[in-house]
Amino acid sequence: MEDDKRLEAFEKMLSEIQKMCVDAEEKMKHLKAEGKEKTATYRQLMGNKLQYQNMLSLYKLYGLLDE
């Protein structure tokens, strides 16, 4: 039963990271359209997006992500 809970938690975490990555990209797109690429918010979103992409790359590297 513990393995099922771990798998469920992993799947939930993976889904959330994917969602946050897409959300960051969308917010960045809006800010870029407004010419706000040099704002602190845009830069923070870029850092977050890179972190999420790095995590997803690690999942893929270890065979935990199908793509």
N, C-alpha and C positions, 0 to 999 in steps of 0.2 A: 504493500500500500504506500509506503514511503516513496518508492520510485515513481508511482503515479503522481503523487503530489509534487515531486521535483520536476517531472516532465511538464505538468500543468503550469507550474511557476515559471519554468523556462519559456514555454510557449507564450505566456502572458507578457513576460518581459520582452521577448523578441518582438511581439506585436506592438508593444508600446514604443520601443526604440524606432521601429519602422515608421510609426505614426508621427513621432516627434521629429524625425528626419524630414518627412514630407512637409510637416507644418513649418519647420524652419525654412525650408526652400521656398514655400509659398510666401511667407512673411518677407523674406529677402527679395523676392521678385517684386512685391508691392513697393518696398522701400527703394529698390533700384529704379522703378518706374517714376518715382517721385524725386529722383536724383539725390537720394540720401545714402549713397554707398559709403560715405566717410563718417557716418554717425556711430556712436558707441553701440547703439542697439543693433545696427547692421553687423558690426564687427563681432559682437557677442553671439549673434545668430550664426555667423560664419564659423566661429569657434565651436559652437554646439553642433552644427551640422558636420563638421569634420570629425568631432568626437563620435557622433552616432555612426558615421560612415566607417570609422576605424573599428568600432565594435562589430558592425555587420560584416566587415572584411574578416575579422578574426573568427566569427561564427562560420563563415564560408570556408575559411582555411581549414578549420577543424571538422568540416563535413556536417555542421549543424544547421546549415542554411541551404535550401535548394534554390538555385537560380541559374 
